[in-house]
Amino acid sequence: ASLISMPGLVGEIACGWLLGRPGFDLVPFQSGLKQVGNLGITLLFVEAGLMVDIEMLEIIGKRGLGLGLIGTLGPAVLAGLCPLLWQGGFLESAVSFAALSTMST
């Protein structure tokens, strides 16, 4: 990926696609690899949490907390209103929340 100026994650995704079921289907124990992948994502989140700059959080303080709450609760409220406004169900509400919450970050 570095040869074509792309992030390493792009190369990892492409390699997984080529070696997995969509590509050449060369991976024998996919359920085991899914568990390893879940563990990897969990460790990635832990690492991200450890890299939080506490001094910056103290500087930002209540403004950062307020902005984070608005960015999370705003889409949740809008997604909760979707079934009422457009006669949708839980699935439509959950998809709306997922789409709106990723846009707020």
C-alpha atoms as a printed R data frame, in Angstrom:
    type eleno elety resid chain resno       x       y      z
1   ATOM     1    CA   ALA     A     1   0.000   0.000  0.000
2   ATOM     2    CA   SER     A     2   2.911   2.363  0.626
3   ATOM     3    CA   LEU     A     3   4.106   1.891 -2.954
4   ATOM     4    CA   ILE     A     4   0.894   3.431 -4.271
5   ATOM     5    CA   SER     A     5   0.572   6.021 -1.461
6   ATOM     6    CA   MET     A     6  -2.395   4.374  0.234
7   ATOM     7    CA   PRO     A     7  -2.894   3.697  3.954
8   ATOM     8    CA   GLY     A     8  -1.882   0.254  5.181
9   ATOM     9    CA   LEU     A     9  -5.472  -0.535  6.097
10  ATOM    10    CA   VAL     A    10  -6.455  -0.380  2.427
11  ATOM    11    CA   GLY     A    11  -3.863  -3.044  1.614
12  ATOM    12    CA   GLU     A    12  -5.057  -5.220  4.492
13  ATOM    13    CA   ILE     A    13  -8.665  -5.000  3.330
14  ATOM    14    CA   ALA     A    14  -7.672  -5.790 -0.259
15  ATOM    15    CA   CYS     A    15  -5.576  -8.765  0.883
16  ATOM    16    CA   GLY     A    16  -8.428 -10.090  3.011
17  ATOM    17    CA   TRP     A    17 -10.827  -9.743  0.108
18  ATOM    18    CA   LEU     A    18  -8.484 -11.543 -2.281
19  ATOM    19    CA   LEU     A    19  -7.665 -14.403  0.108
20  ATOM    20    CA   GLY     A    20 -11.165 -14.766  1.568
21  ATOM    21    CA   ARG     A    21 -14.489 -16.015  0.257
22  ATOM    22    CA   PRO     A    22 -15.067 -13.195 -2.279
23  ATOM    23    CA   GLY     A    23 -11.684 -13.817 -3.888
24  ATOM    24    CA   PHE     A    24  -9.763 -17.073 -4.152
25  ATOM    25    CA   ASP     A    25 -11.262 -18.660 -0.975
26  ATOM    26    CA   LEU     A    26  -7.872 -19.701  0.401
27  ATOM    27    CA   VAL     A    27  -8.668 -19.191  4.098
28  ATOM    28    CA   PRO     A    28  -9.539 -22.581  5.678
29  ATOM    29    CA   PHE     A    29 -10.866 -21.638  9.146
30  ATOM    30    CA   GLN     A    30 -12.797 -18.415  8.659
31  ATOM    31    CA   SER     A    31 -14.700 -18.597 11.955
32  ATOM    32    CA   GLY     A    32 -11.430 -18.715 13.885
33  ATOM    33    CA   LEU     A    33 -10.067 -15.766 11.970
34  ATOM    34    CA   LYS     A    34 -13.249 -13.813 12.692
35  ATOM    35    CA   GLN     A    35 -12.579 -14.296 16.412
36  ATOM    36    CA   VAL     A    36  -9.004 -13.081 15.964
37  ATOM    37    CA   GLY     A    37 -10.373 -10.090 14.038
38  ATOM    38    CA   ASN     A    38 -12.810  -9.280 16.845
39  ATOM    39    CA   LEU     A    39  -9.976  -9.441 19.347
40  ATOM    40    CA   GLY     A    40  -7.894  -7.151 17.124
41  ATOM    41    CA   ILE     A    41 -10.676  -4.568 16.908
42  ATOM    42    CA   THR     A    42 -11.119  -4.698 20.675
43  ATOM    43    CA   LEU     A    43  -7.413  -4.102 21.209
44  ATOM    44    CA   LEU     A    44  -7.514  -1.246 18.685
45  ATOM    45    CA   PHE     A    45 -10.238   0.455 20.737
46  ATOM    46    CA   VAL     A    46  -8.270  -0.086 23.939
47  ATOM    47    CA   GLU     A    47  -5.201   1.443 22.310
48  ATOM    48    CA   ALA     A    48  -7.236   4.426 21.126
49  ATOM    49    CA   GLY     A    49  -8.541   4.898 24.664
50  ATOM    50    CA   LEU     A    50  -5.016   4.804 26.074
51  ATOM    51    CA   MET     A    51  -3.913   7.513 23.650
52  ATOM    52    CA   VAL     A    52  -6.464  10.064 24.906
53  ATOM    53    CA   ASP     A    53  -4.712  13.277 25.899
54  ATOM    54    CA   ILE     A    54  -5.967  13.958 29.439
55  ATOM    55    CA   GLU     A    55  -4.465  17.462 29.512
56  ATOM    56    CA   MET     A    56  -6.385  18.380 26.360
57  ATOM    57    CA   LEU     A    57  -9.586  17.023 27.912
58  ATOM    58    CA   GLU     A    58  -9.010  19.268 30.927
59  ATOM    59    CA   ILE     A    59  -8.576  22.279 28.622
60  ATOM    60    CA   ILE     A    60 -11.637  21.490 26.509
61  ATOM    61    CA   GLY     A    61 -13.739  20.502 29.520
62  ATOM    62    CA   LYS     A    62 -17.475  21.127 29.429
63  ATOM    63    CA   ARG     A    63 -17.485  22.422 25.842
64  ATOM    64    CA   GLY     A    64 -16.097  19.114 24.562
65  ATOM    65    CA   LEU     A    65 -18.520  17.113 26.667
66  ATOM    66    CA   GLY     A    66 -21.446  19.175 25.422
67  ATOM    67    CA   LEU     A    67 -20.406  18.827 21.814
68  ATOM    68    CA   GLY     A    68 -19.970  15.064 22.224
69  ATOM    69    CA   LEU     A    69 -23.408  14.719 23.798
70  ATOM    70    CA   ILE     A    70 -25.029  16.776 21.045
71  ATOM    71    CA   GLY     A    71 -23.240  14.732 18.397
72  ATOM    72    CA   THR     A    72 -24.512  11.507 19.938
73  ATOM    73    CA   LEU     A    73 -27.936  12.399 21.315
74  ATOM    74    CA   GLY     A    74 -28.965  14.543 18.328
75  ATOM    75    CA   PRO     A    75 -28.845  11.662 15.835
76  ATOM    76    CA   ALA     A    76 -30.429   9.331 18.418
77  ATOM    77    CA   VAL     A    77 -33.407  11.665 18.807
78  ATOM    78    CA   LEU     A    78 -33.728  12.113 15.050
79  ATOM    79    CA   ALA     A    79 -33.533   8.357 14.520
80  ATOM    80    CA   GLY     A    80 -36.167   7.859 17.211
81  ATOM    81    CA   LEU     A    81 -38.465  10.265 15.382
82  ATOM    82    CA   CYS     A    82 -38.068   8.464 12.036
83  ATOM    83    CA   PRO     A    83 -40.659   5.748 12.782
84  ATOM    84    CA   LEU     A    84 -43.138   8.397 13.891
85  ATOM    85    CA   LEU     A    85 -42.632  10.621 10.859
86  ATOM    86    CA   TRP     A    86 -42.388   7.997  8.112
87  ATOM    87    CA   GLN     A    87 -44.232   4.994  9.614
88  ATOM    88    CA   GLY     A    88 -41.002   2.983  9.775
89  ATOM    89    CA   GLY     A    89 -39.962   0.283 12.174
90  ATOM    90    CA   PHE     A    90 -37.049  -0.452 14.475
91  ATOM    91    CA   LEU     A    91 -34.751  -1.445 11.623
92  ATOM    92    CA   GLU     A    92 -35.276   1.850  9.807
93  ATOM    93    CA   SER     A    93 -34.679   3.731 13.053
94  ATOM    94    CA   ALA     A    94 -31.441   1.830 13.767
95  ATOM    95    CA   VAL     A    95 -30.141   2.406 10.244
96  ATOM    96    CA   SER     A    96 -30.998   6.107 10.477
97  ATOM    97    CA   PHE     A    97 -29.143   6.369 13.787
98  ATOM    98    CA   ALA     A    98 -26.079   4.599 12.383
99  ATOM    99    CA   ALA     A    99 -26.003   6.848  9.328
100 ATOM   100    CA   LEU     A   100 -26.541  10.084 11.250
101 ATOM   101    CA   SER     A   101 -24.163   9.337 14.126
102 ATOM   102    CA   THR     A   102 -21.238   8.629 11.818
103 ATOM   103    CA   MET     A   103 -21.818  11.940 10.070
104 ATOM   104    CA   SER     A   104 -21.590  13.868 13.333
105 ATOM   105    CA   THR     A   105 -18.064  12.778 14.199
